[in-house]
Structures are given as structure tokens and as C-alpha cells.
Amino acid sequence: MSKYTSFPEPTDDHNPFQDPAVTQHSSNTGYATLDLYNPFDNTTGSPPPYEASCPPVPPIPAQTPPSRTTPTEPRNYGSYNSQTAVNVTSAELLKKQEELEKKAQELERRERELESHSLGPGASRQNNWPPLPSFCPVGPCFYQDINVEISQRFQRTVYILYYFWMFCTCTLMFNLISSLAMFCVDPSGGVGLGLAILWALLFTPCSFVCWYRPVYKAFRSDSSFNFFAFFFIFFAQVVVFVIMTIGIPGWGFRYEPVRED
């Protein structure tokens, strides 16, 4: 039994890593193993020498002295668009302020004129219409001042109505003069001359008192009753003017040529 199997003695120093199967692989240096690989071994060559270099210094821009603004010059604390909007708003505010100042001056002027013409203790408003000479025994009957008593937005309307009344008066005067001329040529037309005198003496003062003065008072004091009186009486006079335009014979508005026998 002992000749077929042999066991090493316990005293023998047997190294298992000395096995020929292991040593034949470890002695092969054809490839690097963990015990032979050195990662810090640089066989490509020595690194280039270190050269100390400082970073480039950026150029320092030239400093310009700050511009000194005058006390009246506005400073721009925002963008260009915001500054433009502020300028536009300021211009609008200045324009509105000028308009308000003009209106205030106009109101102040009218107040002074009204105070000077108002009835006070011991004072009286002097009538100024119709403008009669001082030697005339009959004085003015009404006080009229469109620039003082009428609001500025209604002054043009009142002036138009006043000029229209003057035009109607001039038309009646022209009709009277024409009737007088025809009477001088043909004395038989005395009726027409009499009616022409009646229309001139009747319509001239009555139109002023009955429709012009009511509309003047209506625009002065915003009176609805005066407006109603104006429209009613003015419509009646327009109807009379239409009849005058038709020229009914014998009414003082139509004259036939003189016939010679």
C-alpha cells in the first residue's frame, strides 16, 4: 500500500504556488499582470518643462469726466421710451394748463364786467339799446351786451339771430321806400303805402320784443319758457314773410306797373 501512494511528510515545506502549472504562467512576461503592471510608469518620454505664464491683462478704458447737468436740464433716470412718454405727458399738461388759464381769465373778465353793470346799492344799470343820440327825448329801452351776458358758446347763435332781425327790418324799410316811390308815380296806390308804413312800424319793434328778446333771455338764463315763446312767435312771423313773398295785391307788398291809356 505504501509503495503505490506516497504522502509528503508534515515536516516538508511545501509551497502550493510553486506548482509547475502556476509558475509557467507567472514567468511569462508577454503580457502585464497585476503584480507586474505599474500605471505610473511613463515610458513615452519626459513631460515638457513647466513654463510660468501670467494671464493677459484686459485694457483699461479711458475714463471721461462726467457731464455736469444744469438745474433746468431734466435728468434721464429711465429708458428712452419712458423719457419720451414723460415729455409728451408734460406737453399735454402744459397745453391744458394754458387753456384753463385762458378760461379763468375770460371768466374773471366777465365777472368784473357783470359786477360793474350789476345793480348795487345806489347804482343802476344803464340801458344801451337802441343806441339813440343824447339829445333824443326818448332814451334806450333795453340793456344788451352779447359778449358779457351770453355764454361764449352761444354768442355766435345770438349774433346770427340779431343780424337776421336787422335784415328783416331793412327789408321792411326797403318796402316802405318802394311804396313811397310808387305813390309818387301813381297817387292811386295810397292804400299800399299806408299798409307798408303799418308793417314797418308794427313788425320792427314787435319782432324785436316778441321773438328776439325772448331768445336773448333764453340763452342768457337758460329759460325754457322764453325758448317756447321764441319758437311760437318766430313761426308766426315766418308765415307772414311767406305771405309777403307771394305778393297779394292790395296788401302793401305788390305793385303793378302804371298803365297809360
Secondary structure as GFF3:
##gff-version 3
##sequence-region A 1 261
A	DSSP	three_ten_helix	16	18	.	.	.	ID=ss1
A	DSSP	alpha_helix	20	26	.	.	.	ID=ss2
A	DSSP	alpha_helix	80	117	.	.	.	ID=ss3
A	DSSP	alpha_helix	146	149	.	.	.	ID=ss4
A	DSSP	three_ten_helix	152	154	.	.	.	ID=ss5
A	DSSP	alpha_helix	155	185	.	.	.	ID=ss6
A	DSSP	three_ten_helix	187	189	.	.	.	ID=ss7
A	DSSP	alpha_helix	190	207	.	.	.	ID=ss8
A	DSSP	pi_helix	208	212	.	.	.	ID=ss9
A	DSSP	alpha_helix	213	221	.	.	.	ID=ss10
A	DSSP	alpha_helix	224	246	.	.	.	ID=ss11
###
